[in-house]
Each structure stands twice: as C-alpha cells, then as structure tokens.
Amino acid sequence: MNKPRFDLWSVFWAILALLYFFIPLYGTLDFSLRMKKGEISLLAYSIVLSDPKFLSSFQYSIIMGIISVTLSVLIFVPTVYWLYLKMPKARPIVEIITILPFVIPVIVYVYGINTTFGRPPFRMTFNAFTTDILMVGGYIILSMPYMYRAIDVGMRTIDVRTLTEAAQSMGASWTQILFNVIFPNLRIAILSGSLISFATVIGELILGDFLLRPALGPYMAEVGRDKAFEPAALAIISYALTWISLGLIQYFSRGNSMQRQLTGR
Amino acid sequence: MDQTLTPSAVPAKKSIWERLSETNWIGLVPFFAFIFFFLLLPSTNLLFKSFQDLNGNFTLSNYAVMQNPYVIKAYRVSLQVSVITSLVGGVFGFFVAYAITLGNTPKWMRNFLMTFSGLAANFGGVPLAFSYIATLGRTGFVTAILKSICYPDATGAQVCPFNPYDNGFNLYSMTGLVLAYTYFQFPLMVLTITPALEGLKKEWREASANLGANSWQYWRDVALPILTPSILGATLLLFGSAFGAYATAYALTGGSIYLITILIAQQIRGDVLNNPYEGYALAVGMIVIMGITILAYNILQRRTSRWLKS
C-alpha cells in the first residue's frame, strides 16, 4: 500500500486545535500591548505592576499558596505513606474522599463554609486571621485531588515496605523515616503536586471573593469589571505564572506517566 | 502485594505487623480530622439545613424551590450550557486525540498538542474570560481583523460584511460562553480519551481488514463499540466540569447568563430567594447532579480500564 506521509484529516484537526489554543493567547498578548493608541507599549503592564492593590493581593495569594501547599504536603505524604504501609485496604475509601471536591462545586463548597463557620459556634469569618484559616483549609481541599494523585502515583513507584524496614533496622524513628527516606524519594511527585496546587491557589476566585479576602482572583475580577487593557495584561501575567508552574511539572515528570486532571472549575 | 517472605520468616514478622495493626488507624487521624472539619462539616451542614425549617424542625418544603421558575430556568440554562459544551468539546477533543494518536501527524505536533492539552485543561476562570474578551470582544483582536475586511460593492460603497457583531454574534452570550468553555473542555477530552485510543489494538484493525472491512466499517462495528464507554465517560466528565463552573461565566458575562452557579452566588451574597433554607436545597440539588455524573464517570472508566489492562 502506498501511505501518504501525513493524512490530511488528522492534520486538519491538529491544526484546528493549535489555532484554538493560540488565537486567544495571541489576541490577549496583542491587546495587552495596545493601550497607547497607535503604538506597541508596555503601559498596561506598568500600570498593573505599579498598582499597590495588585502587589498586595499578589503577595497575599503567594503567601496563602505557600502555606497551603506546605500543609497539604505535610498532611498527604504521611497519609499516603501510612495507607501503603499499613492499610492498603483503606486506599479506595481515601481515594473516593479525595475526589469529593470534584463532586462539590466550589461555589457550593464556599456556601457550606460560609453557612457553617460564619455563625456561632464558630464565628470564624468575623476576623481576618480565622478567615485565613478557612481560606487555607479550602485551598487544601480544592487542590486535594491533584496533590493526592501526584503523591499516590509517586508512592506506587517506590517500595515503601523495604525502605521502611531498612530504615527501621538502622534505628530510624518514624519522623526520620518520613523526612529522610520517604520525602526525598518522593521529591518529584511532591514537586508536581505542589506546583499544580500552587497554580490552583493563585488562580482561585471564589474562596477569596466570598470570604472577602484580598486574593489575586477577586482583584482580577474587579479590574475586569471596569478596565479594558489592564485585564489582558493581568491575564498574560497569570498565564506566565501558571505555565511556569505547570511547565516545570512537565519538565520534572518527563518519562513518568503524569497524573490526569479529572475536572475543572 | 509484595508478600515474598520465606515461610519460616512469616510468624516472627507477622507478630510485628499484628502488633502494629492495633494502632493502624492512628496515622490516618490527621487526614480524617482535616476532612471532617473542612469538607464533611460544611457539606453535611448544607444537607441537614436543607431539611430544616426556620425553627429547626424537619421539613421537605425547602425542596419546593425546585418549582420556582427562576430556579427551573437556571437549572435549564446550566444543563444547556453543559450539554452543548460537553458535546462540542467532546467531538472536537475526540478528533484531536485521534489525530495525535492514530492519525499520521508530524511528531512535533503530537508532542506539542499533548503537552498543551495538559496545560489548557487546567485553565479557566477569570484570565480565560479576559482572553476571550481581548480576542472576540467588541474591540478584540479577531473582531478587529474581521471588521477590517472591506471591499467596495456594486455601487462603489465600502462594505465590511464580516464584522461578527453585525451578524448576530455576541461574546457575552451563550455562544461566547460555549466558545470559552471549549478552551478547557476539548483538551480535557484529549487527556481522558487518549489512553483508550492508544489501547485500540492493531490486530483488531488488521483482523477486520482481513475480513474485508473498510475503514468506515472498522470504526462503526469494532472501534466505536469498544470506545463507547470511554467516550461516554469522558463526555460526562466534561459535563460535570462545565456544570460546576462559575468563575469563567461570571467574569465573561457578569452574571447575565443565568446559570445555577450564578444563582447560588447571588443567594450567598443577598438571599435572592428570600429564604436561606431554600438556598441550601438548591446547593444540595447541585451536589446530587454532580455526584451522579462523577459516579457514572467512574463506573464507565472502570469498565474501560478493564479492557485496557487485558
């Protein structure tokens, strides 16, 4: 049989997909550079970057991201480790629990948070610090499916029992096993989980918006309501951040089969 | 499991594991405590409250909210958007996945599309809405290009027939929302359906060719029936992803498209239903629909993974 080098049908769909990916991105970039009439300028970026509200919300989101990701790793690595070592039978149960954030839409989740913790006996939404605790908890829940899956995939590739027994036979304590043996062996999985969780936190709108905290998402939504060029510049900045995070995952997890996202926003 | 211990070593080992098994659950306490406080408590609270009246007594009357015309409309619009975007994204994504797995496309294109799907499926929310406004809004990039295609007509006057806004297009409408959702929907389809397409065995194609089937017959009688559960499952996933979405729609249309998520947001902000308990019933209704969707997806996915492994 004589086979054409490329079949046109497939190439057509591939090109269509490429266009679908790139036209909005290029459009945004182009738009963000046209704030000054008739010339290409970085004016929209300089306005955004010098807006104190941008800087403070950006800082807030980054700090929340770092806290959430750190706590998330500290909760899920020991949990998954324990599941593999001691309770493999409980794994399906935990797996189902970690998928629940996909079942509960974020808007419904924040509704529950507000209804539960925004009144007595908790009254947690009445001051900034306790609200931030809710924010961190919420971010950990929202990014849990990714974090759990990343760590689960990583844990599958290491021989947990042998490593543990080897460490124990040399007199290591549980904390030593976790921090000196398990964590280093999972570094790539932890890194992927952390980066995708971090990207989730940075782009998150709903928690910050409804718990009235100055996160980046609500700030962007606010700018989008009454500005034209700045939102495009903000979109480009946010893509850069997300893609650096996600691009790093792709880079570090080359060769491994990546975990898949189940559902989105 | 890795139970490769020699028989003589089993009793001694077992006693250690047995001793530990009494404290097995301890390592899961932080996890379950966290889940209880931050996930179970808020969601079951909504559930219980949806069955309470203002005095805290049990009632089913909150669910009468499902007969409220605004609620019916919101559910209908949400279902409509979700069905359309999951079908559009599903079909588009399927062809793209076909192109980069079975089709003959250049290698760089395959790698690139696969990587980019991983990125774009994680996409959405406010920045995505901004991008579409910058591209297809009234002064957007593509709108400007289409607008500028002008030529003199028979009378010599300039006509510019391609301005999308003169042809009934409006980004801040259902069409715009579908276009924007497709940006993350079709990559999600590519990611979920690719393993199934890669699992189609060459032998099946060769066998059907040997029996005289052409390409169309192979797809109709062999490949598509095998792929049906995966395609259905993936489409359900897209449905769920669109049904729960809020940020993109909110940032794009400012709430003018009356989705159920937008209605819930309004209820949180200002009790538009004039009864907080009906709001809880509304939220529970959404969880039920999402729950059924994800459950069905999981069942279908499990069926798929069975033949993928064999």
Interface residues (C-beta under 8 A of the other chain):
Chain A: K3 P4 R5 F6 D7 W9 S10 V11 F12 W13 A14 L16 A17 L18 Y20 F21 I23 P24 L25 Y26 G27 T28 D30 F31 S32 I75 F76 P78 T79 Y81 W82 L83 K86 M87 P88 A90 V94 I97 I99 L100 P101 F102 V103 I104 P105 V106 I107 V108 Y109 V110 Y111 G112 I113 N114 T115 T116 F117 G137 G138 I140 I141 D159 R161 T162 I196 A199 G203 E204 L205 I206 F210 G217 M220 A221 G224 R225 A228 P231 A232 L234 A235 S238 Y239 T242 W243 L246 G247 Q250 M258 R260 Q261 L262 T263 G264 R265
Chain B: M1 D2 L20 S21 N24 W25 G27 L28 P30 F31 F34 I35 F37 F38 L39 L41 P42 S43 N45 L46 K49 F92 F95 V96 Y98 A99 I100 L102 G103 N104 T105 P106 M109 R110 F112 L113 T115 F116 G118 L119 A120 A121 N122 F123 G124 G125 V126 P127 L128 A129 F130 S131 Y132 I133 A134 T135 L136 T139 G140 F141 V142 T182 Y183 F184 F186 L188 V190 L191 T192 L237 G240 S241 F243 G244 A245 Y246 A247 T248 Y250 A251 G254 T261 I264 A265 Q267 I268 R269 G279 Y280 A283 M286 I287 M290 G291 I294 N298
